[in-house]
Amino acid sequence: MKARPFLAAVLAAALALLSLGAAGWSVLWQRSPLGLQNQRLELPLAARFVPRTAPLSLHWLLTPEQPAAYARAVAAPRQRRQAAAAADRLRDGAFAAAGLDYASELAPWLGRESSFAMLTPPGAPEQPGWVLALRSRDSEGARRFLQRFWQSRSLAGTDLQISSYRGMGLISGRGALLGQDPQPLATALINDELVLIASGRGVLEQALDVSQIDELNQAASPPLQQAVARLGHGVALLTARPQAMEQWLGLPAVAGAEPGAAVELVAALSPSGRGLQLDALTQLREPLPPLPAPPAALAQQLQVPASSLAVVSEPARLLETTDPDPWAQLLGPVLRSALERLPASLPALVASADQGPLLWAQSGEAWLLGTTAQQPPLEALDAALAAEGYSSSPLQSRGLTLQAWTKLQSKPVKGNPDQLQAQLAGARSVQANWAWWGQGLSVLNQQDEGRHAPAERLEQLESLGTPKAPVQWAMDGATAQQLLAGWQPWRLVSALSSSSLTPLVDGAALSLESDDAPARALRLRALLQFKG
């Protein structure tokens, strides 16, 4: 009988050790570079000095060394040094763009928060100014930096002006920026822990003004606080107004006074394995009209290789040009442009008449569409294709009954100037409850044989965690590289890193949906994957 208390004591001790061990592993995980994947998103101290009306702001919630440490941790053994060096080059290039040398001026004291914001001057025809906020690791580092910052510029011939504004000391002068002629600069030190560097005294005073009025700054903004809570995790926080979304980020924005107009983008960036994950909310003035989720089984029906795979709930609605709703305003131009780049008119006709859902797969030059067997009505397609000279006829291929649209074209050859050749607009087959529309007979035969499910594209969509999103898109490295190469922010990031980042991209995926009731926000999730 005495054994029972002894065994109970041993069991209790073991459970206590296990709980301590679990807590220890949790602390180690949080402190390791991999812990950045689950870092809690928050508004930094600098948000108090950024106006809510700022066209663009970026808050970086990491120490300058953490990106390189993370890149080294997730890279393949032979690539660790190169991955860390690439992260360090990007960091150095970003600070150099503001006229700062990271190694000599910032490394000894810079802490885990760095923020950048564009500010629109009150009165408005002037060019936007900017403010950079740097948080110190200790109480003396920021002060020493400012002393050396202005001392070096004073020795170079800069005239300094020292004044006081709202009880804080301001230093202003002119400094070199990106090798250009010296530009106006102004600095302030906040409580010995935050350095503000601005593109002139007026911009700095504007930042100091809004810090005194909660109704004007980001830190006390209820919509921004709610968005940060909804996003949850991230190592960087981006905000953008409609003008900045279009002008600087190259993103479609529904601007103006119409119902559903976008008012602000709030995005969180997090590392995810060997990639980066973006989670963004676009705030709306009015709730979005509902857009249904596509059937979960639709993407699983695809049985051909795919370099690009997209699922769209109601394509005809997104392509609507007369009185379009916000979904069509945001996504219509993108979808229309992609369809127009295809060599045949049939995909655009199918999408414009299809009430949904639509699956669109691309493999090189070959395309394949999937719709429900009842959509879209063949009569409308026949009439549109007939106007282009195509006629509909049934075909048999490997036991598969197809509907094909063809027309005869003369193709002169030597010795036979009247030779004719059949041109194919596309073909359609029906399998179970789905209709498949292909560029040619071979792609439809592959789909019927069911031997090459695009597992990698399906895994990419699954990794987004948005199975009910009405718009989903996954792509391989080549497709992602092609899209990114023409995107202005990507070109800027590549320039800051002093090397082309495009060849390192291994794939991407994204989804778009409304964000819960009452659907006053669009939620974008995206994953950018890099080669190991």
C-alpha positions in Angstrom: 0.0 0.0 0.0 2.9 2.3 0.7 3.9 2.1 -3.0 0.9 4.1 -4.1 1.9 7.4 -2.4 5.5 6.9 -3.7 4.3 6.3 -7.3 2.0 9.3 -7.1 4.9 11.5 -6.0 7.0 10.3 -8.8 4.2 10.9 -11.3 3.7 14.4 -10.0 7.4 15.2 -10.2 7.5 13.9 -13.8 4.6 16.0 -14.8 6.2 19.1 -13.2 9.4 18.4 -15.1 7.5 18.0 -18.3 5.7 21.3 -17.9 8.9 23.1 -17.1 10.5 21.5 -20.1 7.6 22.6 -22.3 7.9 26.1 -21.0 11.6 26.1 -21.7 11.2 24.9 -25.2 8.5 27.6 -25.7 11.0 30.3 -24.6 13.7 28.9 -26.8 11.4 28.8 -29.8 10.4 32.4 -29.2 14.0 33.6 -29.0 15.2 31.6 -32.0 15.0 33.1 -35.5 12.1 30.7 -36.3 10.0 32.4 -33.6 9.6 35.3 -36.0 6.9 33.3 -37.9 4.6 33.7 -34.9 5.6 37.2 -33.7 2.7 39.2 -32.4 1.8 42.3 -34.5 1.6 45.6 -32.7 1.7 49.3 -33.2 5.1 50.7 -32.4 6.0 53.8 -30.4 6.5 55.7 -33.7 2.9 55.3 -34.7 2.1 58.2 -32.4 4.1 60.5 -34.7 2.4 59.3 -38.0 -0.8 61.1 -39.1 -3.8 59.0 -39.9 -3.9 60.7 -43.2 -0.3 59.7 -44.1 -0.4 58.3 -47.7 2.0 55.5 -46.8 3.7 54.2 -43.7 5.8 51.1 -43.0 6.6 50.0 -39.4 9.5 47.4 -39.2 9.2 45.4 -35.9 12.6 43.7 -35.9 16.2 44.4 -34.9 18.4 45.0 -38.0 20.1 41.6 -37.4 17.0 39.4 -37.2 16.2 39.1 -41.0 19.7 37.8 -41.7 19.5 35.4 -38.8 16.2 34.0 -40.1 17.4 33.7 -43.7 20.4 31.8 -42.4 18.2 29.5 -40.3 15.8 28.4 -43.1 18.3 28.3 -46.0 19.9 25.1 -47.3 23.3 24.5 -45.7 25.2 25.6 -48.8 23.1 28.7 -49.2 23.1 30.1 -45.6 25.9 32.6 -46.1 24.5 33.9 -49.3 21.0 34.2 -47.9 22.2 36.1 -44.8 24.3 38.4 -47.0 21.3 39.2 -49.2 19.2 40.2 -46.2 22.0 42.4 -44.9 22.4 44.1 -48.3 18.7 44.9 -48.4 18.9 46.4 -44.9 21.9 48.5 -45.8 20.4 49.6 -49.0 17.1 50.7 -47.3 19.0 52.9 -44.8 21.3 54.2 -47.5 18.2 55.4 -49.4 17.7 57.8 -46.4 21.3 58.9 -46.5 22.4 56.7 -43.5 25.3 54.3 -43.3 24.1 51.3 -41.2 27.5 49.9 -40.2 29.0 53.2 -39.0 26.0 55.2 -37.8 23.2 52.8 -36.7 24.6 49.4 -35.8 25.8 50.3 -32.3 22.5 51.5 -31.0 19.5 50.7 -33.3 16.8 48.6 -31.7 13.8 46.6 -32.9 11.6 49.3 -34.3 12.2 51.3 -37.4 9.4 53.3 -39.1 9.0 55.2 -42.3 6.1 57.4 -43.4 5.2 59.7 -46.2 3.4 62.9 -45.0 1.3 65.2 -47.2 1.9 68.8 -46.2 -1.2 70.7 -45.1 -2.0 73.0 -48.0 -1.2 70.4 -50.5 0.4 71.2 -53.9 3.8 70.5 -52.4 5.5 67.2 -52.8 5.0 64.8 -49.9 7.6 64.8 -47.2 8.9 61.9 -45.2 9.8 61.0 -41.6 12.0 58.2 -40.4 11.6 57.0 -36.7 14.4 54.9 -35.2 14.1 53.4 -31.7 17.3 53.0 -29.6 18.3 49.9 -27.6 19.5 52.1 -24.7 19.1 55.7 -23.4 22.5 56.9 -24.6 22.7 55.4 -28.1 20.2 57.7 -29.8 21.8 60.9 -28.2 25.3 59.8 -29.3 24.0 59.1 -32.8 22.5 62.6 -33.2 25.6 64.3 -31.9 27.8 62.4 -34.5 25.1 62.7 -37.2 25.2 66.5 -37.1 28.8 66.8 -36.3 29.8 65.0 -39.5 27.5 67.2 -41.5 28.7 70.3 -39.8 32.3 69.5 -40.7 31.1 69.0 -44.3 29.9 72.6 -44.3 26.2 72.2 -43.3 24.8 75.2 -41.4 22.8 74.0 -38.4 19.8 75.6 -36.8 18.9 74.6 -33.2 15.4 75.5 -31.9 12.6 74.3 -29.7 9.2 73.2 -30.7 6.5 71.9 -28.3 9.1 71.6 -25.6 11.5 69.5 -27.7 14.8 70.4 -29.2 15.0 70.4 -33.0 18.1 70.5 -35.2 17.8 71.3 -38.8 20.2 71.7 -41.7 20.9 70.1 -45.1 22.3 66.6 -45.7 23.2 64.5 -48.7 20.5 62.0 -49.9 21.3 59.2 -52.5 24.2 61.1 -53.9 22.0 64.1 -54.8 22.5 67.7 -53.8 22.1 68.3 -50.1 18.5 68.2 -49.1 16.7 69.8 -46.0 16.8 67.6 -42.9 15.5 68.0 -39.4 15.8 65.8 -36.3 14.3 65.5 -32.9 15.0 63.2 -29.9 12.0 61.8 -28.0 12.6 60.7 -24.4 16.1 59.6 -25.2 14.8 56.5 -27.1 13.2 57.6 -30.4 15.1 59.5 -33.1 12.9 61.3 -35.7 14.6 62.3 -39.0 12.4 64.2 -41.4 12.8 65.8 -44.8 12.6 69.3 -43.4 11.5 71.2 -40.3 7.9 71.6 -41.5 7.4 67.9 -41.9 9.0 67.2 -38.5 6.7 69.8 -36.8 3.7 68.1 -38.5 4.8 64.8 -36.9 5.2 66.4 -33.5 1.8 68.1 -33.8 -0.2 64.9 -34.4 1.6 63.2 -31.5 -0.2 65.6 -29.2 -3.7 64.9 -30.5 -5.0 61.3 -30.3 -7.7 62.0 -32.9 -4.9 62.7 -35.5 -2.3 60.0 -35.1 -2.1 56.3 -35.9 -1.4 55.0 -32.4 -4.9 56.0 -31.2 -6.8 55.1 -34.4 -9.6 52.6 -33.5 -9.9 51.2 -37.1 -6.1 50.7 -37.3 -6.1 49.1 -33.8 -8.9 46.7 -34.9 -7.1 45.9 -38.1 -3.9 45.1 -36.2 -5.8 42.8 -33.9 -7.5 41.1 -36.8 -4.2 40.4 -38.6 -2.7 39.1 -35.4 0.9 38.3 -36.3 3.7 40.0 -38.3 7.1 41.5 -38.3 6.2 44.5 -40.4 3.0 46.7 -40.7 2.1 48.6 -43.8 -0.6 51.2 -44.3 -1.5 52.9 -47.6 -4.3 55.3 -48.7 -5.9 54.8 -52.1 -3.6 57.3 -53.9 -0.5 55.6 -52.6 -1.9 52.1 -53.4 -2.2 53.1 -57.1 0.7 55.5 -57.4 3.5 53.8 -55.4 2.3 50.2 -54.7 0.8 49.5 -58.2 -2.3 48.0 -56.6 -5.9 48.6 -57.8 -7.8 50.9 -55.4 -11.5 51.8 -55.5 -11.2 55.4 -54.8 -13.7 58.2 -54.6 -17.1 58.7 -53.0 -19.0 55.8 -54.5 -20.3 53.1 -52.1 -17.7 50.5 -51.3 -14.8 52.8 -52.0 -11.6 51.7 -50.4 -10.2 54.0 -47.7 -7.1 52.3 -46.5 -4.9 49.2 -46.8 -3.4 47.7 -43.7 -1.0 44.8 -44.3 1.2 42.5 -42.1 4.3 40.8 -43.4 5.6 37.6 -41.8 8.3 35.0 -42.6 6.9 31.6 -43.5 9.5 28.8 -44.1 11.6 29.9 -47.1 9.0 32.5 -48.0 7.1 35.6 -47.0 3.4 35.8 -46.1 1.3 38.8 -46.6 -2.0 39.3 -44.7 -3.8 42.5 -45.7 -7.2 44.3 -45.0 -8.6 46.9 -47.3 -11.1 49.0 -45.2 -14.4 49.9 -46.9 -17.0 52.6 -46.4 -19.9 50.2 -47.1 -20.2 46.4 -46.7 -19.3 44.4 -49.7 -22.1 42.6 -51.6 -21.7 38.8 -51.0 -19.6 36.7 -53.4 -20.1 33.0 -52.8 -17.4 30.5 -52.1 -16.4 28.1 -54.9 -17.1 24.4 -54.3 -14.3 22.8 -52.4 -14.2 19.9 -54.9 -13.6 22.1 -58.0 -9.8 22.5 -57.8 -9.5 18.8 -56.8 -11.1 17.8 -60.1 -8.1 19.1 -62.1 -6.0 16.3 -63.6 -3.5 18.1 -65.8 -0.1 19.7 -65.0 -0.5 23.4 -64.2 2.0 26.2 -64.0 -0.8 28.5 -62.9 -4.1 27.6 -61.3 -6.9 30.1 -60.5 -10.4 29.6 -59.0 -13.0 32.3 -59.4 -16.6 32.2 -58.0 -18.5 34.4 -60.4 -16.4 35.5 -63.4 -19.2 37.1 -65.3 -19.9 39.4 -62.4 -16.3 40.4 -62.1 -16.1 41.2 -65.8 -19.2 43.3 -65.7 -18.5 46.8 -67.1 -22.0 48.4 -66.7 -22.6 49.6 -63.1 -19.9 47.2 -61.6 -19.9 46.5 -57.9 -16.7 46.8 -55.8 -15.6 43.3 -56.6 -15.7 44.0 -60.4 -14.0 47.4 -59.9 -11.1 45.7 -58.1 -10.7 42.5 -59.9 -12.3 43.0 -63.3 -9.4 44.8 -65.0 -6.9 42.2 -63.7 -9.0 39.2 -64.9 -9.8 40.9 -68.2 -6.2 41.7 -68.9 -5.1 38.2 -68.2 -7.7 36.7 -70.5 -6.9 39.1 -73.3 -3.3 37.9 -73.3 -4.4 34.4 -74.3 -4.1 33.5 -78.0 -7.8 32.5 -78.4 -11.0 34.4 -77.7 -12.9 31.4 -76.3 -11.6 31.7 -72.7 -12.7 35.3 -72.4 -16.1 34.4 -73.9 -16.6 31.6 -71.4 -15.6 33.7 -68.4 -17.8 36.6 -69.5 -20.9 34.4 -69.7 -20.1 32.0 -66.8 -22.1 32.6 -63.6 -19.5 30.5 -61.8 -17.6 28.8 -60.5 -14.6 28.9 -62.9 -11.3 27.0 -62.7 -8.5 28.3 -64.9 -5.4 26.2 -65.4 -2.4 27.2 -67.5 0.6 25.0 -68.5 3.0 26.9 -70.7 0.9 28.1 -73.7 -1.9 25.6 -73.1 -5.0 26.6 -71.2 -7.9 24.6 -69.6 -11.1 26.0 -68.1 -13.5 24.1 -65.8 -17.1 25.1 -65.2 -20.3 23.4 -64.1 -21.9 21.3 -66.8 -24.8 23.8 -67.2 -22.6 26.9 -67.4 -22.2 29.0 -69.5 -25.1 28.6 -72.1 -23.7 27.3 -75.4 -26.1 29.4 -77.5 -24.5 32.6 -76.4 -21.0 31.2 -77.2 -22.1 29.8 -80.6 -23.3 33.2 -81.7 -20.2 35.1 -80.5 -17.9 32.6 -82.1 -19.9 32.5 -85.3 -19.3 36.2 -85.7 -15.6 35.4 -85.8 -16.1 32.7 -88.4 -16.1 29.6 -86.2 -18.7 26.9 -86.4 -19.6 24.2 -83.8 -19.3 20.5 -84.5 -19.1 17.3 -82.4 -15.9 15.3 -82.4 -14.8 11.9 -81.0 -11.3 11.6 -79.4 -10.2 8.4 -77.6 -13.8 7.6 -76.7 -14.4 11.1 -75.5 -17.3 13.1 -77.0 -16.2 16.7 -77.6 -17.8 19.9 -78.9 -15.3 21.9 -81.0 -15.3 25.3 -82.6 -13.3 25.5 -85.8 -13.0 27.5 -89.0 -11.1 26.9 -92.3 -8.3 29.3 -93.3 -6.3 29.3 -96.4 -2.6 28.4 -95.9 -0.8 28.8 -99.2 2.1 26.4 -99.7 4.5 25.9 -102.6 2.6 24.1 -105.4 -0.8 24.4 -103.7 -1.9 28.0 -103.1 -5.5 27.0 -102.3 -4.7 24.6 -99.4 -7.0 25.0 -96.4 -6.3 24.4 -92.7 -8.7 24.1 -89.8 -8.1 26.5 -87.0 -9.4 25.5 -83.6 -10.8 28.1 -81.1 -11.2 25.4 -78.5 -13.1 22.3 -77.5 -15.4 21.3 -74.7 -16.1 17.9 -73.0 -18.4 17.0 -70.1 -17.3 14.7 -67.2 -19.8 14.0 -64.5 -21.0 17.4 -63.3 -18.2 19.4 -64.8 -17.5 20.9 -68.3 -13.9 21.2 -69.4 -12.9 23.7 -72.1 -9.4 23.2 -73.6 -7.1 24.9 -76.1 -6.8 21.6 -78.0 -7.8 17.9 -77.9 -4.6 16.8 -76.1 -5.3 18.8 -72.9 -8.8 17.5 -72.7 -7.6 13.9 -73.2 -5.1 14.4 -70.4 -7.9 15.7 -68.1 -10.0 12.7 -69.0 -7.1 10.3 -68.3 -6.6 11.8 -64.9 -2.9 11.1 -64.4 -1.3 14.4 -63.5 -3.0 16.2 -60.7 -1.2 19.5 -60.0 -0.2 18.6 -56.4 2.1 21.6 -55.9 -0.5 24.2 -57.0 -3.1 22.6 -54.7 -0.7 22.6 -51.8 0.0 26.3 -52.4 -3.7 27.1 -52.2 -4.1 24.9 -49.1 -1.2 26.8 -47.4 -3.2 30.0 -47.6 -5.8 28.6 -45.3 -8.7 30.3 -47.2 -10.7 27.4 -48.8 -13.9 29.6 -49.0 -12.2 32.6 -50.7 -14.1 33.5 -53.9 -10.8 34.3 -55.7 -7.8 32.0 -55.3 -4.6 31.8 -57.4 -1.4 29.7 -57.3 1.5 29.8 -59.7 5.0 28.4 -60.2 8.2 30.3 -60.1 8.3 31.3 -63.7 4.8 32.8 -63.6 5.5 34.6 -60.3 8.8 36.0 -61.6 7.0 37.3 -64.7 4.4 39.1 -62.6 6.9 40.5 -60.1 9.4 41.7 -62.7 7.0 44.5 -63.8 5.8 45.5 -60.3 7.2 48.8 -59.1 7.7 48.0 -55.4 9.5 44.8 -56.3 11.9 46.7 -58.6 12.5 49.1 -55.8 13.3 46.3 -53.3 15.7 44.7 -55.9 17.4 48.1 -56.4 17.9 48.5 -52.6 19.4 45.0 -52.3 21.9 45.8 -55.2 21.0 42.6 -56.9 18.0 41.1 -58.8 15.8 39.1 -56.5 13.5 37.8 -59.2 15.5 34.7 -60.1 15.2 33.6 -56.4 11.4 33.4 -56.6 10.1 29.8 -56.6 6.3 30.3 -56.6 3.4 32.4 -55.2 -0.2 32.1 -54.2 -2.9 34.5 -53.2 -6.6 34.7 -52.2 -9.1 37.5 -51.8 -12.3 37.4 -49.7 -14.5 39.7 -47.6 -13.5 39.9 -43.9 -16.4 38.5 -41.8 -19.7 40.3 -41.1 -20.6 43.0 -41.9 -18.0 42.6 -44.7 -16.5 46.1 -44.4 -13.1 44.9 -45.5 -11.4 42.9 -48.3 -8.9 40.4 -47.0 -5.9 39.5 -49.1 -3.6 36.7 -48.2 -0.5 36.0 -50.3 2.5 33.7 -50.0 5.8 34.3 -51.9 8.1 31.3 -52.0 11.9 31.5 -52.5 14.3 28.8 -53.8 16.3 26.9 -51.1 
